Amino acid sequence: MAVPDSVIEVEDVEAAAARIAGYVRVTPVLRPGPGAFGSDLDLVLKLELFQHTGSFKPRGAFNRILANEVPPAGVIAASGGNHAAAVAHAASVLALPAEIHVPEAAPAIKLERLARYPVDVRRSGDLYDDAQVACDRRAAETGALVCHPYDLPEVLAGHGTLARELEDQAPEVDTVLAAAGGGGLIGGVASWYRGRAKVVAVEPETSRCLGAALDAGEPVDVTVAGLASDALGVRRVGDWPFAAAQAWVNEAVTVSDDAIVAAQRALWQDVRLVVEPGGAAALAALLAGAYVPDPDERVAVLVCGANTDPRSVT
């Protein structure tokens, strides 16, 4: 995979928005009001958990596929769950064959969703990175179009459409908090705002590939563990997301598993949203004090995934 010498442009996000219109939902924002979550902030929640398949991932998946000529072998991807479902959904809608490699660590509830689609699912290795190796090997054999979950410009541009939507819905926002795993979401968001709003990446303490890369000045390998590792657990941040983060991400903070669980429960108790651990990480940064905004700061939080057992948060 080629290392980028630049970040994606606003025009790339605009093109993605036009390309995927009609294939993805415009997700709503919620302003829960002062006092929600025990905070005096007038927060904006971007409810991307209402996207097809229950996460933001279809934006990048559709843009990657629609921006390229798909060979007869179809598309191929590796994922711990959300991206797998997104690629399977996109392939089903577009009537394309798809092969999906999932790690043994993929949660049962995400595999159950994936099983709804007519795709070839293969268990490959313990963690996401192992599944990606198997996916790349198969792609070389079959010629299928690789739909990497985060390290492709089309994927970043697709995810950037979320930020484009948010800016239209909530132009008053000063700061956007978003979870970061391999970096596709935060890279797309940062590439859209480009300094017009502060962008804060939130990572689990136990899977911190973006923060470690920013500290080192280049992508580096990290250990992967913890509650949100199925969605945010990546050994090394992608090159395209890292380039975007270096240019436009203002800060990277970390949260504990306990803080993520507390945020999941707060989202249920205060606004009746069932949110997976990775989807609650951004709010966890506020509730746990990992990010402390100014009293008059207008903050948006991306609630980016809902694929969990409702009994785990209610």
C-alpha positions in Angstrom: 0.0 0.0 0.0 1.5 3.3 -1.0 2.4 5.8 1.7 0.6 9.1 1.1 2.6 12.3 0.5 -0.5 14.4 1.3 -3.9 14.3 3.0 -7.2 14.0 1.3 -8.9 17.2 0.2 -12.3 18.8 0.9 -13.1 18.1 -2.7 -12.6 14.3 -2.1 -15.2 14.4 0.7 -17.6 16.4 -1.5 -17.2 13.8 -4.3 -17.8 11.0 -1.8 -20.9 12.7 -0.5 -22.3 12.9 -4.1 -21.2 9.3 -4.8 -22.8 7.6 -1.8 -26.0 9.7 -1.6 -28.9 7.4 -1.6 -26.8 4.5 -0.3 -26.3 5.9 3.2 -28.5 7.6 5.7 -28.2 11.2 6.8 -28.0 10.5 10.5 -29.6 12.9 13.1 -28.0 15.0 15.8 -29.4 15.2 19.3 -29.0 18.1 21.7 -29.8 16.5 25.1 -29.7 19.9 26.8 -27.7 21.3 29.8 -27.6 18.9 32.7 -27.5 15.7 30.6 -24.8 13.3 31.7 -24.2 15.6 34.7 -22.7 18.3 32.6 -23.6 21.9 32.1 -22.3 21.8 28.5 -24.8 22.2 25.7 -23.6 19.1 23.9 -24.4 17.9 20.4 -24.5 14.1 19.8 -24.1 13.0 16.2 -26.1 9.7 16.1 -24.1 7.7 13.6 -25.2 4.5 15.4 -28.4 4.9 13.3 -26.5 4.4 10.1 -27.1 1.2 8.1 -25.5 -1.8 9.9 -25.3 0.2 13.2 -22.1 2.1 12.6 -20.5 4.8 10.5 -18.6 2.2 8.4 -20.9 2.0 5.3 -19.8 5.5 4.3 -16.3 4.4 3.7 -17.3 1.0 2.3 -19.7 2.4 -0.3 -17.3 5.1 -1.4 -14.4 2.7 -1.8 -16.5 0.4 -3.9 -18.3 3.0 -6.0 -15.1 4.9 -6.7 -13.5 1.9 -8.4 -14.1 -0.7 -11.1 -14.9 -3.9 -9.3 -13.3 -7.0 -10.8 -15.3 -10.3 -11.4 -14.0 -11.6 -8.0 -15.9 -8.9 -6.3 -14.7 -7.3 -3.0 -12.8 -8.5 -0.1 -12.3 -7.2 3.4 -11.0 -8.0 6.9 -12.7 -6.7 10.1 -13.6 -7.4 13.7 -17.2 -6.7 12.9 -18.5 -3.3 12.0 -16.5 -2.9 8.7 -17.3 -6.5 7.8 -21.0 -5.8 8.1 -20.6 -2.5 6.1 -18.8 -4.2 3.2 -21.3 -7.1 3.3 -24.2 -4.6 3.2 -22.7 -2.6 0.4 -21.9 -5.7 -1.7 -25.4 -7.0 -1.2 -27.0 -3.7 -2.2 -24.7 -3.5 -5.3 -25.1 -7.2 -6.1 -21.4 -8.0 -5.8 -19.7 -11.1 -4.5 -17.8 -10.5 -1.2 -15.3 -12.4 0.9 -14.9 -11.3 4.5 -12.1 -12.3 6.9 -12.9 -12.0 10.6 -10.7 -12.7 13.6 -11.5 -15.2 16.3 -11.9 -12.2 18.7 -14.9 -10.9 16.7 -17.9 -10.6 19.1 -20.8 -13.0 18.5 -23.4 -10.2 18.1 -21.3 -8.7 15.2 -20.9 -12.1 13.6 -24.7 -12.7 13.9 -25.3 -9.5 11.9 -22.7 -10.5 9.3 -24.5 -13.9 8.8 -27.5 -12.1 7.5 -25.7 -11.3 4.2 -24.9 -13.6 1.3 -21.1 -13.3 1.7 -18.2 -15.8 2.2 -17.1 -15.4 5.8 -13.7 -16.8 6.9 -12.2 -17.0 10.4 -8.6 -15.8 10.1 -6.3 -15.4 13.1 -6.8 -14.1 16.6 -7.0 -10.4 16.1 -8.0 -7.9 13.3 -4.4 -7.6 12.0 -4.1 -11.3 11.5 -7.3 -11.3 9.5 -6.0 -8.5 7.3 -2.9 -10.5 6.5 -5.1 -13.4 5.3 -7.3 -11.0 3.4 -4.4 -9.4 1.6 -3.1 -12.9 0.7 -6.4 -13.9 -0.8 -6.8 -10.7 -2.7 -3.5 -11.3 -4.4 -4.8 -14.7 -5.4 -8.3 -13.7 -6.6 -7.9 -10.1 -7.8 -10.8 -8.9 -5.6 -11.0 -5.2 -4.7 -9.6 -4.8 -1.2 -11.8 -2.7 1.0 -9.4 -1.9 3.8 -11.3 -0.6 6.9 -9.2 2.6 7.4 -6.1 3.0 5.3 -7.4 4.1 2.0 -8.2 7.6 0.8 -11.6 6.6 -0.4 -12.4 5.3 3.0 -11.3 8.5 4.7 -13.3 10.6 2.2 -16.4 8.5 2.8 -16.1 8.9 6.6 -15.4 12.6 6.1 -19.0 12.9 4.9 -20.1 12.4 8.5 -18.3 15.6 9.5 -19.7 17.4 6.4 -23.2 16.4 7.6 -22.4 17.4 11.2 -21.1 20.9 10.2 -24.3 21.5 8.2 -26.5 20.3 11.1 -24.5 22.0 13.9 -22.4 24.8 12.5 -21.9 26.3 15.9 -19.7 23.5 17.1 -16.2 24.4 18.2 -14.8 20.9 19.1 -15.5 17.4 17.8 -14.7 14.3 19.8 -14.4 11.0 17.9 -13.2 7.6 18.8 -10.0 6.4 17.0 -8.9 2.9 16.2 -7.0 2.5 12.9 -7.8 6.1 12.2 -10.3 6.1 9.4 -13.1 8.0 11.2 -10.8 10.6 12.9 -8.8 11.0 9.7 -11.9 11.7 7.7 -13.4 14.1 10.2 -10.1 16.0 10.6 -9.7 16.2 6.8 -13.1 17.8 6.5 -12.8 20.4 9.3 -9.2 21.3 8.6 -8.9 23.6 11.6 -12.4 25.1 11.4 -13.2 23.1 14.6 -10.9 21.5 17.1 -10.7 17.7 16.5 -10.0 15.4 19.5 -9.2 11.7 19.1 -10.3 9.4 21.9 -8.6 6.0 22.3 -8.7 3.2 24.9 -5.7 3.2 27.2 -5.1 -0.4 26.1 -5.2 0.2 22.3 -3.4 3.5 21.6 -2.0 3.3 18.1 -2.8 6.9 17.0 -1.5 8.6 20.1 1.7 6.5 20.1 2.3 7.4 16.4 1.8 11.1 17.1 4.3 10.9 20.0 6.8 9.0 17.9 6.3 11.1 14.7 5.5 8.0 12.7 3.2 4.9 12.9 4.5 2.4 15.4 3.3 -1.0 16.7 1.3 -1.1 19.9 -0.3 -3.8 22.0 -4.0 -4.4 21.6 -6.4 -5.3 24.4 -9.4 -4.1 26.3 -13.2 -3.8 26.1 -13.4 -1.9 22.8 -10.6 -3.8 21.0 -13.0 -5.4 18.5 -13.7 -1.9 17.1 -10.7 0.2 18.2 -8.0 -2.4 18.6 -5.4 -2.0 15.9 -1.7 -2.6 16.2 -0.6 0.3 13.9 -2.4 3.4 12.7 -2.9 3.6 9.0 -0.6 5.8 6.9 -3.5 7.9 5.4 -5.1 8.5 8.8 -1.8 9.3 10.3 -1.1 11.9 7.7 -4.5 13.5 8.3 -4.0 13.4 12.1 -0.6 15.1 11.9 -2.1 17.9 9.9 -5.5 18.4 11.6 -6.0 16.5 14.8 -5.5 18.8 17.7 -5.2 16.3 20.6 -5.4 12.6 21.3 -6.6 11.4 24.7 -7.2 8.0 26.3 -10.0 6.5 28.4 -10.1 3.4 30.6 -12.5 0.5 30.1 -14.3 1.5 33.3 -14.9 5.0 31.8 -16.2 3.5 28.6 -18.7 1.3 30.5 -19.8 4.4 32.5 -20.4 6.3 29.2 -22.4 3.4 27.8 -24.6 3.4 30.9 -25.0 7.2 30.8 -26.1 7.1 27.2 -28.8 4.5 28.1 -29.9 6.2 31.3 -30.0 9.8 30.0 -31.0 9.4 26.3 -32.0 5.7 26.0 -29.3 4.8 23.5 -27.7 1.4 23.4 -24.1 2.0 22.3 -21.2 -0.4 21.9 -18.0 0.3 23.8 -16.2 1.9 20.8 -19.2 4.0 20.1 -19.2 5.3 23.7 -15.5 6.1 23.9 -15.8 9.7 22.7 -18.4 10.6 25.4 -16.2 8.7 28.0 -13.5 11.3 27.4 -15.8 14.0 28.6 -17.4 12.1 31.5 -14.0 10.9 32.9 -12.3 14.3 32.4 -9.8 13.0 29.8 -10.9 16.1 27.8 -12.0 19.1 29.7 -13.7 21.8 27.6 -14.0 25.5 28.4 -17.3 26.4 30.0 -18.6 28.1 26.8 -17.1 25.5 24.4 -19.6 24.0 22.0 -18.7 20.3 21.8 -20.0 17.6 19.5 -19.6 13.9 20.3 -19.7 11.2 17.6 -21.7 8.3 18.8 -20.5 6.0 16.1 -21.7 2.4 16.8 -24.5 0.4 18.4 -23.5 -3.2 17.8 -23.6 -4.7 21.2 -25.9 -6.8 23.4 -28.5 -4.4 24.8 -28.4 -6.4 28.1 -24.8 -5.3 28.6 -25.8 -1.6 29.1 -29.3 -1.7 30.5 
